[in-house]
């Protein structure tokens, strides 16, 4: 638990009513200017006035686009999986699911427990609370797919521990978070603060912005051929959430660096990208050890590099993989579920009240 | 950050692929029997098999009953507040809102950051992730009411610091949580574990189960007379969530006590109830210093005692206020929003797929 939450209460019992009644400047309402991403002194319990109104907009948008996995039929996927997919395609499908389900249950705890507690402005925490829930919703979605298709739950959930190429990505994320995101972190130390910013950047831009984004792509390749369309549509919803998590996280890190007059160390950033690419390469060559129609490990990695450049630019950093080209030009269009199915346009309006979905 | 999350990753870097491939019992899937509420050794990243299937049901139910404050019209409330309410009624309304908004933003952080991190079974965390989000949704709801009616945001959010009778309840909750819910708590110590169980009980049964429950009642008294019906309907949704949080929390504490062969110390429980009643009494006499039609501080307190007995019985404890009678027999019926408006029956079915709402 971060110190900022309970300090007031640890230091002293409830003030005598007289103290509270005394009023004066100490009890004046919060001023937006006093809020900060980290280490702000403004009372964390007062939502308004907002210093970061864009964070509140992220929260409202996320709520407008609410969905649950029960809305999407999985009937055809059961048939596809058991009757149509080749062994290589089943290998891809199962391992993607195994990777994603472990990633999202980790994401739930990490963003919820390690990052959210360090924020000192409530409007940042409130979107992260939604984000924590969305990771749980994604876990439910994978569980729903696993159950619907009849895969062996225990084996799928355990697979990340057994398959080194999956374990490598999970371990990389956990090692970074384990070193940096302890609750007793002294964020008044600038080196520590830099490490925190770097880790949040890793989590938003790489873990959510590249690995999740790319994580869905092999299933979208099946979807293009009319296979596993229920699962793919579920993943389109999840992808939208993850892209918003990525955008939000990058925005928070940029605000933090600006407020603290900090810059990410270019060598440290370069190392992040190199490690991420190496882990993704091992993963791609494992899941696609036998290529499937229209998709292979080289395409997967090329796409990773292309998306990595996009994330770096969002952050205002130089391209980690100069010249990387869009290896899967169909992906961005297909990923945008409104073009695929006009799903939201045909639904009740409450959950889509006019907000154009911000795609990255 | 609780030790159980990152221990594996702190202790060692990613295993060499050979180690992961070695397999064997150490890498066998999780067994449900190995899961525990606190201190379980089963891999926290594996959702299934469930040891606590009821927790998963709580999660599914909560998702089926999704709502947002934008669905409820606030137009008549604007008129009621500015044209119809008496000064005493406005005093009640504003202070109830001020209390609730501070309580829910605290609840978001406390359940999310202090309690959730201590759970060692993912199916418990996943409902708590939803719970964290619901607290954020409630904060949005109060903000929506405050904005719609045109109250001064800063003043309302700050009021809990200025008004001792509101501050008293918030401070009591925070003091308890501050002492007990640190992330470095040694939960292998039985005294500490007892303190944790007691605090979670306080939070679920008193903070959410009594104070929130009773917190809404003054507005329901206005609603009975046809006033502030939009706000009241918003609060009916929130009340349903809070009752489920209460039921879930009590269930978790009961499981924990059972697993650990612990009993709550009766004297400590008695003190909890006494402090809670004293704080509620100060609050009731402040917000109802001038009674309103059909509602006063004595009724409010009598209802608190009646609901407190209900919570104690859910926990298997003796009545803290023997003989307390149902002072507001209309409340349970009115609080059940399906009787009030049949709201869910008239909505799209996705969000209410057959699950009868479990009311307490």
Interface residues (C-beta under 8 A of the other chain):
Chain A: X1 X2 X5 X6 X8 X9 X10 X13 X14 X15 X17 X20 X21 X23 X27 X28 X29 X30 X43 X44 X45 X46 X47 X48 X49 X59 X60 X63 X64 X66 X68 X70 X71 X101 X102 X105 X106 X108 X109 X112 X113 X114 X116 X117 X122 X125 X126 X129 X130 X132 X133 X135 X136 X137 X139 X140 X143 X153 X154 X155 X157 X158 X160 X161 X162 X163 X164 X165 X167 X168 X171 X172 X174 X175 X177 X178 X179 X181 X182 X183 X184 X347 X348 X350 X351 X353
Chain B: X1 X2 X5 X6 X8 X9 X10 X13 X14 X15 X16 X17 X20 X21 X23 X27 X28 X29 X30 X43 X44 X45 X46 X47 X48 X49 X59 X60 X63 X64 X66 X68 X70 X71 X101 X102 X105 X106 X108 X109 X112 X113 X114 X116 X117 X122 X125 X126 X129 X130 X132 X133 X135 X136 X137 X139 X140 X143 X146 X153 X154 X155 X157 X158 X160 X161 X162 X163 X164 X167 X168 X171 X172 X174 X175 X177 X178 X181 X182 X183 X184 X347 X348 X350 X351 X353
